[in-house]
Amino acid sequence: MKLKLSLLVLALLGLVGAMAQAGYQNVSVQQLHQARSAKFILDVREPYEFAAGHVAGAKLIPLEQLAQRATEIPRNIPVYVICRSGNRSAQASQILVSKGFSNIHTSRVACWLGRLPGIRLGDELYP
């Protein structure tokens, strides 16, 4: 039992170290919510997903367009990259790091919908 727990801890530490080496870090929904007012939030989902519900104030740049549109993203403040499950935001974060961005954070928007204030579903903003 102790061996399994030790292996699990080592695996988790390795994952955290790999993300740090990748140049970005995962953040919780709560950390993202607390940072919203002072940071840049980049949503890398598709337009139809964004229209169905998104974090108020987020900038939509679909993942497939990110490399060409990276100049639209500020470099002087932390950037929070979000998507539905975390896969596209991780890919987007890697793209941004490869283009010289730093202070990149990634999270998933599915956790937001219906849980925290500031969610826009269609044309309605839920406080």
N, C-alpha and C positions, 0 to 999 in steps of 0.2 A: 504494500500500500504506500509506504513512504517513498519507494522507488518510483512508482507511477506519479505521485504528487511532485516529486523532484523533477521528473522528466517533463511534466506539464508546465511547471514554472520555468524551466529552461527553454521550452518551446515558445512560451509567451514572451520571454525576454528577448529571444532571437527575433520574433516577429516585430516587437517594438524597435529593436536595433535596426532591422532591415528598413522599416519605415523612416527612421531618422536618417539612415544613409541615403534613402531615396530622395530626401530633401523636403518631405512633407510629413505631416502627422495627422492621424485620425483624431477627431474631436467628438465628444458626445453631443446629443441634441441640446442638452442644457447649456453646454459651453457655447455652442453656436447661437443659441437664443440670447444669451447674455452679451454676446459680441455684436449682434446685428446692427445696432444703431451707429457704431463707430467703424465698421469694417465694410469691405466690398464682398458681396455674395454673388457668386457665379453659378448659375444653374446650367448644367451641360446636357439636360434632357432634350427631347424633341419638342418642337412647338406645340403639338397637340397635347403632350403631357403637361407642359407649362400652362396651357390654357385651361386644363381641367383642374389645376390647383398648384399654387406656388407660394413661396415665401415672399411677402410684400417687400418690394424694393430690390429684389434679386434681378440680376442682368442675365438674360438668356443668350447663350452662345452654344448651340449644339456641338457635341463632341467632334463630329466630323468637320466642323468649320473652325475649330479652336486654333489650330496651327496658323491659319491664314488671318485670324482676327485677334490674335494675342495682343496687338497694339492697343486694343480697346480696354485692356485691363491695367489698372494702376499698379505701379511697382513700389510706391512709397507707403502703402498700408497693407496690413494682412489681408489675404484673399482666402475666402472660405468657398470651397468648390463642393457643390452638392448635386446629387442625382437621386434616383429612386432607391437603389439598393447599395450603392457604394462602389460598384464596379467601374462605371464610367467616370465617376469623380476621381478615382484612383488613377485611371488612365490619363485624365485631363491634368491631374497634378503632376504626373511624370512629364507630360508635354511642356507644362509651364516651367518646371525645374530645368528641363533641357534647353529652354530658351532664356535661362538666367534669372528666373523669378526666385525669390526666397520668401520665407514666411507664408507658406502655403499650408492650408488646413483642409481636410476633407471630411465630409459627413454624408448622410443619406437623408433625403427629403421624406421618404415614406414614414419615418418616425414623427415628422412634424404634423402631418395631416390629421386634424382632429384632436391634437394633443396640446398644442401651444398656441398662444395668441399670435396674430399677425399673419395668418394663413389666408390666402386669397383663393377661393374656390369659384371658378368662373369669374363673374364680375363682382362678387361679394367678398368683402374683407371681414374675417371673423376676428373680433377683438380678443 
